[in-house]
Amino acid sequence: MRVDAHQHFWEYTPEEYPWMDEPLSLLKRHFLPPDLLPELVKAGLDGTVAVQARQSLEESRWLLELSDQYPAILGVVGWVDLCCQRRRPIGEVSDPSEICRGASRGSG
């Protein structure tokens, strides 16, 4: 299996991605799995790992949702608060302060 190990997805808004300044203006648009899928096929890759572009629990959840919708997303690297002392699966938490070290998608 051949995997692209680092891929970002986003729905661009200037407020959410202020680091995209003028030299990066080419990036100021949505980048979603349908944009990537034809490129994976052309490159002979079987899938990708989605990596967070913002440090937010909301984005981590969104990437997990994308992975449910697109089988080519084989893994997700998301953001969690690594200073937190509690451990709870990301799917069971509503308050971002409860996500912490060792967080996982499932309850295992």
N, CA, C and O of each residue as an XYZ file, in Angstrom:
432
protein
N       0.842     -1.177      0.000
C       0.000      0.000      0.000
C       0.890      1.244      0.000
O       1.856      1.324      0.758
N       0.559      2.201     -0.847
C       1.280      3.480     -0.919
C       0.372      4.582     -0.408
O      -0.768      4.724     -0.852
N       0.898      5.370      0.543
C       0.066      6.374      1.235
C       0.774      7.724      1.235
O       1.966      7.814      1.529
N       0.027      8.769      0.903
C       0.478     10.146      1.100
C       0.341     10.415      2.593
O      -0.774     10.436      3.114
N       1.434     10.616      3.275
C       1.431     10.649      4.740
C       1.102     12.006      5.349
O       1.107     12.132      6.574
N       0.815     13.028      4.542
C       0.577     14.348      5.122
C      -0.227     15.197      4.147
O       0.303     15.684      3.148
N      -1.511     15.371      4.446
C      -2.402     16.125      3.566
C      -3.281     17.035      4.408
O      -3.866     16.593      5.397
N      -3.377     18.302      4.025
C      -4.276     19.243      4.715
C      -5.537     19.444      3.895
O      -5.491     19.488      2.665
N      -6.656     19.563      4.582
C      -7.925     19.951      3.965
C      -8.434     21.167      4.718
O      -8.200     21.302      5.919
N      -9.124     22.046      4.021
C      -9.755     23.181      4.704
C     -10.838     23.773      3.845
O     -10.859     23.617      2.624
N     -11.739     24.459      4.519
C     -12.727     25.323      3.884
C     -12.274     26.740      4.220
O     -12.457     27.206      5.345
N     -11.693     27.411      3.260
C     -10.994     28.661      3.508
C     -11.906     29.810      3.921
O     -12.926     30.079      3.286
N     -11.520     30.469      4.985
C     -12.029     31.786      5.369
C     -10.826     32.556      5.913
O      -9.985     31.971      6.595
N     -10.728     33.849      5.629
C      -9.579     34.622      6.111
C      -9.474     34.640      7.637
O      -8.371     34.704      8.180
N     -10.607     34.584      8.325
C     -10.598     34.612      9.791
C      -9.990     33.337     10.380
O      -9.298     33.393     11.396
N     -10.241     32.211      9.758
C      -9.750     30.934     10.272
C      -8.302     30.640      9.865
O      -7.606     29.879     10.537
N      -7.859     31.241      8.773
C      -6.517     30.955      8.261
C      -5.757     32.257      7.988
O      -5.392     32.529      6.845
N      -5.519     33.055      9.022
C      -4.850     34.347      8.816
C      -3.395     34.209      8.366
O      -2.827     35.165      7.836
N      -2.783     33.043      8.564
C      -1.395     32.828      8.154
C      -1.243     32.745      6.641
O      -0.128     32.809      6.123
N      -2.366     32.603      5.927
C      -2.296     32.571      4.463
C      -2.238     34.012      3.965
O      -3.264     34.614      3.649
N      -1.025     34.554      3.900
C      -0.856     35.929      3.463
C      -0.721     35.984      1.941
O      -0.936     34.978      1.265
N      -0.371     37.142      1.404
C      -0.332     37.335     -0.051
C       0.583     36.358     -0.786
O       0.188     35.861     -1.841
N       1.784     36.056     -0.289
C       2.607     35.074     -1.016
C       1.958     33.685     -1.096
O       2.330     32.878     -1.948
N       1.009     33.410     -0.228
C       0.312     32.118     -0.230
C      -1.094     32.231     -0.814
O      -1.946     31.384     -0.542
N      -1.341     33.257     -1.604
C      -2.696     33.514     -2.098
C      -3.262     32.351     -2.913
O      -4.480     32.188     -2.982
N      -2.411     31.553     -3.521
C      -2.874     30.382     -4.274
C      -3.644     29.409     -3.374
O      -4.496     28.662     -3.855
N      -3.348     29.418     -2.079
C      -4.001     28.512     -1.130
C      -5.347     29.035     -0.634
O      -6.072     28.310      0.047
N      -5.687     30.255     -0.957
C      -6.894     30.884     -0.415
C      -8.140     30.406     -1.157
O      -8.818     31.174     -1.840
N      -8.415     29.124     -1.000
C      -9.625     28.498     -1.549
C      -9.860     27.216     -0.759
O      -8.994     26.782      0.000
N     -11.012     26.622     -0.936
C     -11.286     25.346     -0.277
C     -10.386     24.257     -0.872
O     -10.175     24.207     -2.084
N      -9.865     23.395     -0.007
C      -9.172     22.182     -0.426
C      -9.831     21.026      0.311
O      -9.708     20.898      1.530
N     -10.528     20.191     -0.439
C     -11.329     19.112      0.140
C     -10.972     17.781     -0.527
O     -10.301     17.777     -1.559
N     -11.403     16.667      0.036
C     -11.054     15.365     -0.540
C     -11.334     15.219     -2.043
O     -10.516     14.622     -2.743
N     -12.453     15.737     -2.566
C     -12.643     15.593     -4.016
C     -11.545     16.264     -4.857
O     -11.310     15.874     -6.001
N     -10.876     17.274     -4.284
C      -9.749     17.894     -4.993
C      -8.549     16.949     -5.034
O      -7.786     16.950     -6.001
N      -8.387     16.154     -4.000
C      -7.226     15.279     -3.883
C      -7.390     13.943     -4.597
O      -6.420     13.419     -5.145
N      -8.584     13.387     -4.604
C      -8.779     12.021     -5.089
C      -8.213     11.778     -6.484
O      -7.542     10.764     -6.677
N      -8.442     12.648     -7.471
C      -7.854     12.392     -8.795
C      -6.321     12.412     -8.770
O      -5.671     11.695     -9.531
N      -5.754     13.236     -7.889
C      -4.295     13.312     -7.782
C      -3.723     12.036     -7.170
O      -2.649     11.580     -7.562
N      -4.445     11.463     -6.209
C      -4.008     10.190     -5.629
C      -3.963      9.104     -6.706
O      -3.008      8.331     -6.786
N      -5.000      9.061     -7.520
C      -5.064      8.055     -8.589
C      -3.906      8.249     -9.564
O      -3.219      7.290     -9.916
N      -3.690      9.501    -10.004
C      -2.593      9.790    -10.949
C      -1.238      9.375    -10.388
O      -0.371      8.907    -11.126
N      -1.061      9.547     -9.082
C       0.217      9.238     -8.450
C       0.341      7.767     -8.057
O       1.395      7.334     -7.592
N      -0.733      6.999     -8.242
C      -0.695      5.593     -7.877
C      -0.707      5.362     -6.374
O      -0.163      4.369     -5.889
N      -1.332      6.284     -5.632
C      -1.421      6.165     -4.177
C      -2.767      5.577     -3.767
O      -3.784      5.789     -4.427
N      -2.750      4.834     -2.664
C      -3.963      4.174     -2.181
C      -4.767      5.019     -1.200
O      -5.939      4.733     -0.957
N      -4.161      6.042     -0.640
C      -4.871      6.865      0.327
C      -3.960      7.923      0.909
O      -2.835      8.124      0.451
N      -4.471      8.600      1.935
C      -3.747      9.710      2.541
C      -4.007      9.776      4.036
O      -4.939      9.155      4.548
N      -3.179     10.530      4.720
C      -3.383     10.855      6.133
C      -3.693     12.351      6.200
O      -2.885     13.178      5.778
N      -4.856     12.687      6.728
C      -5.254     14.086      6.871
C      -4.642     14.656      8.146
O      -4.726     14.046      9.212
N      -4.030     15.827      8.027
C      -3.349     16.476      9.148
C      -4.003     17.837      9.390
O      -4.281     18.579      8.448
N      -4.242     18.150     10.651
C      -4.887     19.417     10.988
C      -4.084     20.612     10.484
O      -2.853     20.595     10.484
N      -4.803     21.649     10.055
C      -4.172     22.897      9.616
C      -4.370     23.998     10.662
O      -3.718     25.040     10.600
N      -5.262     23.765     11.612
C      -5.518     24.713     12.713
C      -5.481     23.929     14.010
O      -5.756     22.729     14.030
N      -5.147     24.599     15.072
C      -5.108     23.953     16.381
C      -6.457     24.117     17.058
O      -6.648     25.001     17.894
N      -7.394     23.245     16.680
C      -8.728     23.313     17.284
C      -9.359     21.929     17.309
O      -9.171     21.116     16.404
N     -10.106     21.691     18.366
C     -10.848     20.450     18.483
C     -11.878     20.324     17.366
O     -12.121     19.232     16.852
N     -12.478     21.450     16.997
C     -13.485     21.428     15.943
C     -12.893     20.903     14.633
O     -13.529     20.119     13.928
N     -11.687     21.333     14.319
C     -11.069     20.841     13.090
C     -10.741     19.359     13.192
O     -10.902     18.621     12.220
N     -10.286     18.919     14.350
C     -10.010     17.494     14.531
C     -11.265     16.671     14.281
O     -11.218     15.652     13.593
N     -12.383     17.113     14.839
C     -13.655     16.402     14.612
C     -14.052     16.429     13.147
O     -14.516     15.426     12.605
N     -13.871     17.581     12.502
C     -14.227     17.720     11.093
C     -13.404     16.750     10.244
O     -13.938     16.113      9.336
N     -12.115     16.637     10.534
C     -11.277     15.696      9.787
C     -11.730     14.256     10.004
O     -11.710     13.452      9.072
N     -12.137     13.930     11.221
C     -12.674     12.586     11.476
C     -13.956     12.349     10.687
O     -14.176     11.253     10.170
N     -14.799     13.369     10.593
C     -16.020     13.246      9.784
C     -15.665     13.022      8.316
O     -16.269     12.183      7.650
N     -14.679     13.778      7.811
C     -14.244     13.570      6.426
C     -13.745     12.143      6.219
O     -14.004     11.528      5.184
N     -13.025     11.622      7.219
C     -12.504     10.252      7.076
C     -13.632      9.230      7.032
O     -13.478      8.175      6.418
N     -14.755      9.521      7.666
C     -15.920      8.638      7.579
C     -16.538      8.681      6.186
O     -17.055      7.674      5.701
N     -16.484      9.836      5.551
C     -17.110     10.028      4.233
C     -16.227      9.585      3.073
O     -16.732      9.191      2.022
N     -14.910      9.648      3.259
C     -13.973      9.368      2.163
C     -13.008      8.255      2.577
O     -12.090      8.498      3.360
N     -13.200      7.056      2.069
C     -12.347      5.924      2.443
C     -10.869      6.138      2.118
O     -10.018      5.458      2.690
N     -10.543      7.056      1.223
C      -9.137      7.320      0.893
C      -8.402      8.016      2.040
O      -7.171      8.039      2.055
N      -9.144      8.588      3.006
C      -8.499      9.159      4.187
C      -8.298      8.013      5.168
O      -9.235      7.573      5.835
N      -7.069      7.542      5.244
C      -6.747      6.345      6.021
C      -6.417      6.643      7.475
O      -6.419      5.740      8.311
N      -6.136      7.894      7.780
C      -5.794      8.288      9.142
C      -5.950      9.781      9.300
O      -6.003     10.521      8.318
N      -6.022     10.222     10.554
C      -6.164     11.641     10.878
C      -5.181     11.986     11.983
O      -5.086     11.290     12.994
N      -4.453     13.071     11.772
C      -3.627     13.660     12.824
C      -4.315     14.960     13.200
O      -4.322     15.919     12.428
N      -4.894     14.982     14.394
C      -5.634     16.156     14.841
C      -4.979     16.791     16.042
O      -3.928     16.350     16.507
N      -5.610     17.824     16.532
C      -5.098     18.577     17.674
C      -5.835     18.172     18.936
O      -7.054     17.996     18.925
N      -5.097     18.024     20.019
C      -5.670     17.855     21.359
C      -4.775     18.611     22.342
O      -3.618     18.904     22.039
N      -5.310     18.918     23.500
C      -4.557     19.591     24.553
C      -3.699     18.561     25.272
O      -4.217     17.768     26.058
N      -2.405     18.561     25.016
C      -1.514     17.565     25.592
C      -1.148     17.848     27.047
O      -0.458     17.046     27.676
N      -1.602     18.970     27.582
C      -1.326     19.288     28.992
C      -2.433     18.792     29.919
O      -2.275     18.812     31.140
N      -3.534     18.353     29.353
C      -4.669     17.877     30.138
C      -4.308     16.554     30.821
O      -3.557     15.753     30.264
N      -4.829     16.330     31.998
C      -4.526     15.113     32.759
C      -5.577     14.022     32.588
O      -5.308     12.862     32.900
N      -6.764     14.366     32.101
C      -7.816     13.369     31.931
C      -7.700     12.713     30.556
O      -7.149     13.299     29.624
N      -8.220     11.502     30.441
C      -8.220     10.815     29.150
C      -9.640     10.408     28.802
O     -10.276      9.653     29.537
N     -10.137     10.915     27.671
C     -11.461     10.541     27.184
C     -11.414     10.478     25.668
O     -10.735     11.290     25.040
N     -12.125      9.528     25.067
C     -12.167      9.470     23.604
C     -12.772     10.744     23.032
O     -13.706     11.304     23.608
N     -12.248     11.202     21.908
C     -12.679     12.456     21.311
C     -14.182     12.461     21.010
O     -14.822     13.508     21.109
N     -14.746     11.324     20.650
C     -16.167     11.265     20.336
C     -17.076     11.444     21.535
O     -18.266     11.708     21.362
N     -16.552     11.310     22.746
C     -17.362     11.412     23.958
C     -17.275     12.779     24.621
O     -17.866     12.985     25.682
N     -16.563     13.701     24.028
C     -16.291     14.971     24.689
C     -16.977     16.114     23.966
O     -16.890     16.220     22.742
N     -17.660     16.973     24.716
C     -18.254     18.160     24.115
C     -17.452     19.415     24.445
O     -17.463     20.371     23.669
N     -16.765     19.430     25.572
C     -15.965     20.567     25.994
C     -14.512     20.329     25.581
O     -13.902     19.356     26.025
N     -13.940     21.211     24.728
C     -12.564     20.995     24.268
C     -11.551     20.836     25.400
O     -10.509     20.213     25.199
N     -11.825     21.372     26.558
C     -10.866     21.252     27.653
C     -10.788     19.822     28.186
O      -9.863     19.494     28.929
N     -11.746     18.964     27.817
C     -11.746     17.583     28.287
C     -10.962     16.638     27.379
O     -10.709     15.493     27.753
N     -10.578     17.100     26.196
C      -9.757     16.279     25.307
C      -8.321     16.372     25.796
O      -7.859     17.458     26.143
N      -7.623     15.276     25.827
C      -6.286     15.335     26.385
C      -5.386     14.202     25.926
O      -5.764     13.397     25.075
N      -4.200     14.150     26.494
C      -3.177     13.158     26.172
C      -3.788     11.767     26.077
O      -4.567     11.355     26.938
N      -3.428     11.060     25.031
C      -3.923      9.703     24.876
C      -5.340      9.651     24.309
O      -5.941      8.578     24.258
N      -5.874     10.776     23.890
C      -7.228     10.778     23.339
C      -7.259      9.888     22.116
O      -6.285      9.797     21.369
N      -8.369      9.245     21.925
C      -8.513      8.371     20.763
C      -9.909      8.521     20.207
O     -10.797      9.077     20.853
N     -10.089      8.023     19.010
C     -11.398      8.139     18.378
C     -12.420      7.200     19.007
O     -13.581      7.569     19.188
N     -11.996      6.016     19.333
C     -12.914      5.026     19.890
C     -12.713      4.858     21.378
O     -11.965      5.608     22.006
N     -13.367      3.894     21.923
C     -13.263      3.690     23.372
C     -12.361      2.505     23.695
O     -12.662      1.721     24.595
N     -11.272      2.374     22.972
C     -10.420      1.227     23.195
C      -9.049      1.525     23.500
O      -8.249      0.612     23.705
